[in-house]
Amino acid sequence: MVDLFFIGGVVLNQIIRVAPREHYCLEVYLKNGSSLLLNLESRLHTVRFSVLEDPAVFESAETDGSRVIWGRKLELSLEELFQLARKE
């Protein structure tokens, strides 16, 4: 799985910041100036995303540059974020 996208050794996309929003939306800001706005509310009933039902957990989202991380409870790679955005 590719977390960062490289061409000629240059990183094309990297997560620089994440911002939890109302109604379980997550805004993901990328190094190239783009951003993704993901609505995760419809996924809260799934086993994988159910930990985010706790508002304190959802709001604890942070990044290491290649993933969005909610403590030790859940992590999503940049590739997974793009896949989720395509499904919306």
CYANA upper distance limits for C-alpha pairs under 8 A (distance plus 0.5 A):
  1 MET  CA     79 GLU  CA      8.00
  2 VAL  CA     78 LEU  CA      8.44
  2 VAL  CA     79 GLU  CA      7.03
  3 ASP  CA     66 SER  CA      5.88
  3 ASP  CA     67 ARG  CA      7.80
  3 ASP  CA     77 SER  CA      6.26
  3 ASP  CA     78 LEU  CA      5.79
  3 ASP  CA     79 GLU  CA      6.38
  4 LEU  CA     11 VAL  CA      7.01
  4 LEU  CA     12 LEU  CA      7.84
  4 LEU  CA     13 ASN  CA      6.60
  4 LEU  CA     14 GLN  CA      6.66
  4 LEU  CA     66 SER  CA      6.66
  4 LEU  CA     78 LEU  CA      7.59
  5 PHE  CA     11 VAL  CA      6.20
  5 PHE  CA     12 LEU  CA      5.90
  5 PHE  CA     13 ASN  CA      6.33
  5 PHE  CA     14 GLN  CA      8.40
  6 PHE  CA     10 VAL  CA      5.71
  6 PHE  CA     11 VAL  CA      5.22
  6 PHE  CA     12 LEU  CA      6.33
  7 ILE  CA     11 VAL  CA      7.46
  7 ILE  CA     12 LEU  CA      7.75
 12 LEU  CA     31 LYS  CA      8.14
 12 LEU  CA     32 ASN  CA      7.19
 13 ASN  CA     30 LEU  CA      6.56
 13 ASN  CA     31 LYS  CA      6.25
 13 ASN  CA     32 ASN  CA      6.48
 14 GLN  CA     30 LEU  CA      5.90
 14 GLN  CA     31 LYS  CA      5.70
 14 GLN  CA     32 ASN  CA      8.09
 14 GLN  CA     65 GLY  CA      5.98
 14 GLN  CA     66 SER  CA      6.44
 14 GLN  CA     78 LEU  CA      8.24
 15 ILE  CA     28 VAL  CA      7.32
 15 ILE  CA     29 TYR  CA      6.34
 15 ILE  CA     30 LEU  CA      5.02
 15 ILE  CA     31 LYS  CA      6.60
 15 ILE  CA     63 THR  CA      7.38
 15 ILE  CA     64 ASP  CA      8.13
 15 ILE  CA     65 GLY  CA      5.07
 15 ILE  CA     66 SER  CA      6.41
 15 ILE  CA     67 ARG  CA      7.74
 15 ILE  CA     78 LEU  CA      7.98
 16 ILE  CA     28 VAL  CA      8.38
 16 ILE  CA     29 TYR  CA      6.23
 16 ILE  CA     30 LEU  CA      5.96
 16 ILE  CA     31 LYS  CA      6.28
 16 ILE  CA     63 THR  CA      7.84
 16 ILE  CA     65 GLY  CA      6.39
 17 ARG  CA     28 VAL  CA      6.63
 17 ARG  CA     29 TYR  CA      5.69
 17 ARG  CA     30 LEU  CA      7.73
 17 ARG  CA     62 GLU  CA      7.84
 17 ARG  CA     63 THR  CA      7.05
 17 ARG  CA     65 GLY  CA      8.49
 18 VAL  CA     26 LEU  CA      7.49
 18 VAL  CA     27 GLU  CA      6.17
 18 VAL  CA     28 VAL  CA      5.08
 18 VAL  CA     29 TYR  CA      6.61
 18 VAL  CA     61 ALA  CA      7.34
 18 VAL  CA     62 GLU  CA      6.58
 18 VAL  CA     63 THR  CA      7.21
 18 VAL  CA     68 VAL  CA      7.94
 19 ALA  CA     26 LEU  CA      6.34
 19 ALA  CA     27 GLU  CA      5.56
 19 ALA  CA     28 VAL  CA      7.02
 19 ALA  CA     61 ALA  CA      7.95
 20 PRO  CA     24 TYR  CA      7.59
 20 PRO  CA     25 CYS  CA      6.64
 20 PRO  CA     26 LEU  CA      5.06
 20 PRO  CA     27 GLU  CA      6.76
 20 PRO  CA     58 PHE  CA      7.54
 20 PRO  CA     59 GLU  CA      6.03
 20 PRO  CA     61 ALA  CA      7.39
 21 ARG  CA     25 CYS  CA      5.46
 21 ARG  CA     26 LEU  CA      6.11
 21 ARG  CA     27 GLU  CA      7.54
 23 HIS  CA     39 ASN  CA      8.15
 23 HIS  CA     41 GLU  CA      7.05
 24 TYR  CA     39 ASN  CA      6.51
 24 TYR  CA     40 LEU  CA      5.96
 24 TYR  CA     41 GLU  CA      5.60
 24 TYR  CA     58 PHE  CA      7.82
 25 CYS  CA     37 LEU  CA      7.20
 25 CYS  CA     38 LEU  CA      5.90
 25 CYS  CA     39 ASN  CA      4.74
 25 CYS  CA     40 LEU  CA      6.32
 25 CYS  CA     41 GLU  CA      7.60
 26 LEU  CA     36 LEU  CA      8.44
 26 LEU  CA     37 LEU  CA      6.20
 26 LEU  CA     38 LEU  CA      5.66
 26 LEU  CA     39 ASN  CA      6.94
 26 LEU  CA     40 LEU  CA      7.88
 27 GLU  CA     35 SER  CA      7.30
 27 GLU  CA     36 LEU  CA      6.11
 27 GLU  CA     37 LEU  CA      4.95
 27 GLU  CA     38 LEU  CA      6.86
 28 VAL  CA     35 SER  CA      5.88
 28 VAL  CA     36 LEU  CA      5.55
 28 VAL  CA     37 LEU  CA      6.91
 29 TYR  CA     33 GLY  CA      7.59
 29 TYR  CA     34 SER  CA      6.74
 29 TYR  CA     35 SER  CA      4.87
 29 TYR  CA     36 LEU  CA      7.12
 30 LEU  CA     34 SER  CA      5.85
 30 LEU  CA     35 SER  CA      6.14
 36 LEU  CA     85 ALA  CA      7.75
 37 LEU  CA     85 ALA  CA      8.19
 38 LEU  CA     84 LEU  CA      7.94
 38 LEU  CA     85 ALA  CA      6.71
 38 LEU  CA     88 GLU  CA      8.37
 39 ASN  CA     88 GLU  CA      8.46
 40 LEU  CA     44 LEU  CA      7.22
 43 ARG  CA     49 PHE  CA      6.56
 43 ARG  CA     50 SER  CA      8.09
 44 LEU  CA     49 PHE  CA      5.52
 44 LEU  CA     50 SER  CA      5.15
 44 LEU  CA     51 VAL  CA      8.16
 44 LEU  CA     52 LEU  CA      7.11
 44 LEU  CA     53 GLU  CA      6.59
 45 HIS  CA     49 PHE  CA      7.52
 45 HIS  CA     50 SER  CA      6.15
 46 THR  CA     50 SER  CA      6.18
 48 ARG  CA     74 LEU  CA      8.20
 49 PHE  CA     53 GLU  CA      8.24
 49 PHE  CA     74 LEU  CA      8.15
 51 VAL  CA     57 VAL  CA      7.69
 51 VAL  CA     73 LYS  CA      7.39
 51 VAL  CA     74 LEU  CA      8.22
 52 LEU  CA     57 VAL  CA      6.19
 52 LEU  CA     58 PHE  CA      5.35
 53 GLU  CA     57 VAL  CA      8.09
 53 GLU  CA     58 PHE  CA      7.53
 54 ASP  CA     58 PHE  CA      6.87
 55 PRO  CA     59 GLU  CA      6.52
 56 ALA  CA     60 SER  CA      6.78
 57 VAL  CA     61 ALA  CA      7.88
 57 VAL  CA     70 TRP  CA      7.05
 58 PHE  CA     70 TRP  CA      7.54
 60 SER  CA     70 TRP  CA      6.37
 60 SER  CA     71 GLY  CA      7.91
 61 ALA  CA     68 VAL  CA      6.95
 61 ALA  CA     69 ILE  CA      6.12
 61 ALA  CA     70 TRP  CA      5.35
 61 ALA  CA     71 GLY  CA      8.17
 62 GLU  CA     68 VAL  CA      6.15
 62 GLU  CA     69 ILE  CA      5.86
 62 GLU  CA     70 TRP  CA      7.10
 63 THR  CA     67 ARG  CA      6.06
 63 THR  CA     68 VAL  CA      5.08
 63 THR  CA     69 ILE  CA      6.27
 64 ASP  CA     68 VAL  CA      7.55
 64 ASP  CA     69 ILE  CA      8.20
 66 SER  CA     77 SER  CA      6.56
 66 SER  CA     78 LEU  CA      6.29
 67 ARG  CA     75 GLU  CA      6.93
 67 ARG  CA     76 LEU  CA      5.88
 67 ARG  CA     77 SER  CA      4.77
 67 ARG  CA     78 LEU  CA      6.17
 68 VAL  CA     75 GLU  CA      6.01
 68 VAL  CA     76 LEU  CA      5.73
 68 VAL  CA     77 SER  CA      6.99
 68 VAL  CA     78 LEU  CA      8.21
 69 ILE  CA     73 LYS  CA      8.45
 69 ILE  CA     74 LEU  CA      6.52
 69 ILE  CA     75 GLU  CA      4.86
 69 ILE  CA     76 LEU  CA      7.13
 70 TRP  CA     74 LEU  CA      5.74
 70 TRP  CA     75 GLU  CA      6.64
 76 LEU  CA     80 GLU  CA      6.37
 76 LEU  CA     81 LEU  CA      6.96
 77 SER  CA     81 LEU  CA      6.77
 78 LEU  CA     82 PHE  CA      6.83
 79 GLU  CA     83 GLN  CA      6.80
 80 GLU  CA     84 LEU  CA      6.67
 81 LEU  CA     85 ALA  CA      6.69
 82 PHE  CA     86 ARG  CA      6.76
 83 GLN  CA     87 LYS  CA      6.97
 84 LEU  CA     88 GLU  CA      7.12
